Amino acid sequence: MISNFVLLASEAGESSGIGFNTDILETNVINLVIVVAFLVYAGRGFLGKILSNRLESIQSAIGDAEKRQKEATDKLAVQQGKLAQAKTEADNLRKQAETDAKHAADLILATVDADIARLRESADQEIATEQERVIVQLRQQVADKALASVQSYFDRGLSESTQIELIDRSIALLSSD
């Protein structure tokens, strides 16, 4: 069938009418131009619709992406604000904790100082009480010894000269009053 077509084309080429050019280089360029022109003419509406739909979908995707970017930027700003607020609150809590710890330490030191003063006072009082008890005990022992010594002196008896001397002293003491 192709051979018949080529035969008809070659015979038409020999005549002065419309014919086919059998030169491959010329024929392909012309055929390509014809096909492209036909595609542009016939496919203009079809390709235009496809391209406009594609353009709309790309513009819509870009719009959505810009919208999501703006939302993400807004959320980031909000979260950064919350982070800054949390940092400020954490700093305030840390400062308050330091203040509370210092106050508690001062209170504990004051309590310890008061306890030490109370213990010293108690110890001083116990020492004073013990000294007083020892002094009383020593006085008692001295008094007991003195009484024992006087008792033994009186048990031995007083000589007559000692008795006279004792009487004279007593009289002298009474007369001086």
Number of C-alpha atoms within 10 A of each C-alpha: 6 7 8 9 10 13 12 13 17 15 12 15 15 10 10 7 8 10 14 14 13 12 8 9 9 10 13 11 11 12 11 11 12 12 12 13 12 12 13 13 10 11 13 12 11 12 13 11 12 12 12 12 12 12 12 12 12 12 12 12 12 12 12 12 12 12 12 12 12 12 12 12 12 12 12 12 12 12 12 12 12 12 12 12 12 12 12 12 12 12 12 12 12 12 12 12 12 12 12 12 12 12 12 12 12 12 12 12 12 12 12 12 12 12 12 12 12 12 12 12 12 12 12 12 12 12 12 12 12 12 12 12 12 12 12 12 12 12 12 12 12 12 12 12 12 12 12 12 12 12 12 11 11 10 9 9 11 12 9 9 9 11 12 12 12 13 12 12 12 11 11 11 10 9 8 6 5
